[in-house]
């Protein structure tokens, strides 16, 4: 017996072959997961935004963050920002950020 979620997934597969649309359905059903770390389903760890709802804002924030870090990787010129980042992230999350 299929669960309601499984039925919704099957209906989406019947409805379209568009991978982007299927990914959106999957995102709706599973949740956003975490930004930092490896959990790929459930609640997002974002406190004030949603990857889906605030896509444009998240894109701009990412661009600004890269511009800041490209100029000053250790945030030596931004001690307040550096302290804020340290207060929000545990050591595993910091390591995850610098993996790539």
LUMMAR-886287 format. One line per 4 residues: their letters; for each residue x, y, z of N, C-alpha, C, O. Coordinates in steps of 0.1 Angstrom, whole numbers, plus 5000, padded with zeros to 4 digits. Each point is the difference from the previous one (the first is absolute). Layout:
# LUMMAR-886287
A	X,Y,Z,X,Y,Z,X,Y,Z,X,Y,Z | ... .
//
This chain:
# LUMMAR-886287
XXXX	5009,4988,5000,4991,5012,5000,5009,5013,5000,5009,5001,5009 | 4989,5007,4981,5008,5012,4999,4996,5011,5010,4988,5002,5003 | 5021,5005,5002,4998,5011,5009,4995,5012,4992,5002,5000,4988 | 4992,5010,5019,4996,5012,4992,5012,5007,4994,4999,5005,4988 .
XXXX	5012,4995,5018,5012,5006,4994,5005,4992,4988,5003,5006,4990 | 4996,4981,5011,5004,4992,4988,4991,5002,4989,5004,5001,4988 | 4983,5000,5015,4990,5003,4989,5002,5013,4994,4999,5002,4987 | 5005,5008,5021,5003,5013,4994,5012,5000,4991,5000,5006,4989 .
XXXX	5010,4987,5015,5013,4998,4992,4996,4993,4987,5005,5004,4989 | 4987,4985,5012,4996,4993,4987,4992,5009,4991,5002,4999,4988 | 4989,5009,5018,4992,5009,4992,5009,5010,4992,4998,5003,4989 | 5012,5002,5018,5010,5009,4994,5007,4994,4988,5002,5006,4990 .
XXXX	5003,4981,5012,5007,4993,4990,4991,4997,4988,5004,5001,4988 | 4983,4997,5014,4990,4998,4990,4998,5013,4992,4997,5000,4988 | 5003,5011,5019,4996,5013,4995,5011,5006,4991,4997,5007,4990 | 5016,4991,5013,5010,5007,4993,5013,4991,4999,5002,4991,5008 .
XXXX	5006,5013,4982,5014,4994,4999,5010,5011,5003,5012,4998,4998 | 4983,5014,5006,5009,5011,5004,5007,4998,5013,4993,5000,5010 | 5020,4997,4990,5007,4998,5012,5000,5011,5010,5000,4997,5012 | 4999,5015,4983,5000,5012,5009,4986,5000,5008,5000,5003,5012 .
XXXX	4990,4994,4981,4986,4999,5006,5000,4989,5010,4994,5002,5011 | 5012,4987,4986,5000,4988,5009,5008,5004,5012,4997,4996,5012 | 5014,5011,4986,5009,5004,5012,4992,5010,5009,5001,4999,5012 | 4991,5009,4982,4991,5010,5008,4990,4992,5008,4998,5003,5012 .
XXXX	4996,4987,4982,4991,4991,5008,5007,4993,5011,4995,5000,5011 | 5017,4995,4986,5007,4993,5011,5004,5009,5011,4999,4997,5012 | 5005,5016,4984,5003,5010,5011,4988,5003,5008,5001,5001,5013 | 4987,5000,4981,4988,5002,5008,4997,4988,5009,4996,5003,5012 .
XXXX	5006,4985,4984,4997,4988,5008,5011,4998,5011,4996,4996,5011 | 5016,5005,4986,5011,4997,5009,5004,5011,5009,5005,4998,5011 | 4994,5015,4985,5005,5011,5007,5014,5004,4995,5005,4993,4991 | 5000,5018,5014,5012,5006,4994,5013,4993,5005,5010,5001,4994 .
XXXX	4989,4993,5018,5012,4994,5006,5009,5011,5005,4996,5012,5002 | 5017,4985,5000,5009,5009,5006,5009,5007,4990,5003,4994,4989 | 5001,5018,5014,5010,5007,4991,5014,4995,5004,5008,4998,4991 | 4994,5002,5022,5013,4995,5005,4999,4986,5004,4991,4997,5009 .
XXXX	5017,4994,4986,4999,4986,5004,4995,4992,4989,5000,5004,4988 | 4995,4984,5015,4997,4990,4990,4985,4996,5000,4996,4992,4992 | 4996,5012,5018,4986,4996,5000,4993,5005,4988,4999,5013,4998 | 4995,4979,4994,4993,5004,4988,4985,5000,5000,4994,5002,4990 .
XXXX	5000,4997,5022,4986,5001,5001,4996,5006,5013,5008,5000,5010 | 4980,5004,4991,4994,5005,5012,5002,5015,5001,5001,5007,4990 | 4998,4998,5022,5001,5015,5002,5013,5006,4996,5011,4994,5002 | 4988,5018,4993,5012,5008,4996,5006,5005,5013,4993,5003,5010 .
XXXX	5020,4999,4989,5007,5007,5011,5000,5015,4999,5006,5007,5008 | 4988,4998,4981,4999,5015,4999,4990,5005,5009,4989,4994,5002 | 5014,5016,5005,4991,5006,5010,4990,5010,4995,4989,5001,5004 | 5016,5007,4986,4992,5011,4995,4996,4999,4986,4993,5009,4995 .
XXXX	5011,4981,4998,4997,4999,4986,4997,4986,4996,5002,4990,5008 | 4993,5008,4980,4997,4987,4994,5007,5000,4987,4999,5009,4992 | 5008,4980,5005,5006,4999,4987,4990,5001,4988,5004,5006,4990 | 4985,4989,5012,4990,5001,4990,4993,5013,4999,4999,5006,4989 .
XXXX	4996,4999,5022,4992,5012,5000,5009,5013,4997,4996,5009,4994 | 5016,4990,5011,5009,5012,5000,5012,4997,4991,5011,5005,5003 | 4987,4989,4986,5010,4996,4990,5009,5012,4996,5012,4999,5000 | 4982,5012,4996,5007,5012,4996,5008,5005,5011,5012,5004,4998 .
XXXX	4983,4997,5014,5007,5006,5012,5012,4991,5003,5011,5005,5003 | 4987,4982,4997,5011,4991,5003,5011,5001,4989,5012,4999,5004 | 4984,5003,4984,5010,5002,4989,5009,5012,5002,5012,5000,4999 | 4981,5011,5005,5007,5013,5002,5009,4998,5013,5011,5005,5000 .
XXXX	4984,4989,5010,5008,4998,5012,5012,4992,4998,5011,5003,5005 | 4988,4987,4986,5011,4991,4996,5011,5008,4993,5011,4999,5003 | 4984,5010,4988,5009,5008,4992,5008,5010,5009,5012,5001,4999 | 4981,5005,5010,5006,5009,5010,5010,4993,5009,5011,5005,5002 .
XXXX	4985,4983,5002,5009,4992,5009,5013,4997,4993,5011,5001,5005 | 4988,4994,4982,5012,4997,4993,5008,5012,4997,5013,4999,5001 | 4981,5012,4997,5008,5013,4998,5008,5003,5012,5012,5004,4999 | 4982,4995,5013,5006,5003,5012,5012,4990,5003,5011,5005,5003 .
XXXX	4986,4982,4995,5010,4990,5003,5011,5000,4990,5012,4997,5003 | 4985,5006,4984,5011,5001,4990,5010,5010,5003,5012,4999,4997 | 4983,5012,5009,5008,5012,5003,5008,4997,5013,5012,5005,5002 | 4982,4988,5008,5006,4999,5013,4996,4987,5006,4990,4999,5008 .
XXXX	5016,4990,4988,4996,4986,5003,4999,4998,5015,4991,4993,5005 | 5018,5013,5003,5000,4998,5015,4991,5010,5007,4998,4999,5012 | 4996,5010,4980,4991,5010,5006,5007,5009,5010,4994,5005,5009 | 5019,4997,4989,5008,5008,5009,4996,5014,5000,5000,5007,5010 .
XXXX	4995,4998,4979,4995,5014,4999,4986,5002,5004,4994,5011,5000 | 4999,4977,5004,4986,5000,5004,4999,4992,5013,4993,4990,5001 | 5013,5015,5010,5000,4992,5013,4986,4998,5005,4998,4989,5006 | 4993,5020,4992,4986,4998,5005,4994,4988,4993,4993,4992,5005 .
XXXX	5008,5008,4981,4995,4990,4992,5007,4986,5004,4993,4990,5000 | 5020,5011,5002,5007,4987,5003,4994,4995,5013,4998,4987,5001 | 5000,5021,5009,4994,4995,5013,4987,4995,4998,4996,4990,5006 | 4996,5016,4986,4986,4995,4997,5000,4987,4994,4993,4991,5004 .
XXXX	5016,5007,4986,5001,4987,4993,5004,4989,5010,4994,4989,5001 | 5016,5014,5008,5005,4991,5010,4988,4996,5010,4999,4989,5004 | 4993,5021,4999,4990,4997,5010,4988,4992,4994,4993,4993,5007 | 5006,5007,4980,4989,4993,4993,5003,4986,4996,4991,4992,4998 .
XXXX	5022,5005,5000,5004,4988,4995,5008,4992,5010,5009,5005,5007 | 4989,4982,4993,5008,4991,5008,5012,4996,4992,5000,5002,4987 | 5011,4992,5019,5012,4997,4992,4998,4991,4988,5006,5001,4990 | 4984,4989,5011,4997,4991,4989,4995,5008,4988,5003,4998,4988 .
XXXX	4988,5012,5015,4994,5008,4989,5011,5009,4994,5000,5002,4988 | 5009,5003,5020,5011,5008,4994,5009,4992,4991,5003,5004,4989 | 5000,4984,5015,5007,4990,4992,4993,4997,4987,5006,5000,4989 | 4981,4999,5012,4992,4997,4988,5001,5012,4990,5000,4998,4988 .
XXXX	4999,5014,5017,5001,5012,4992,5013,5000,4992,5000,5005,4988 | 5011,4991,5017,5013,5001,4994,5004,4987,4993,5012,4999,4997 | 4979,4992,5001,5004,4987,4993,5003,5002,4985,5008,4994,4995 | 4985,5016,4999,5002,5001,4985,5009,5012,4997,5003,5002,4988 .
//
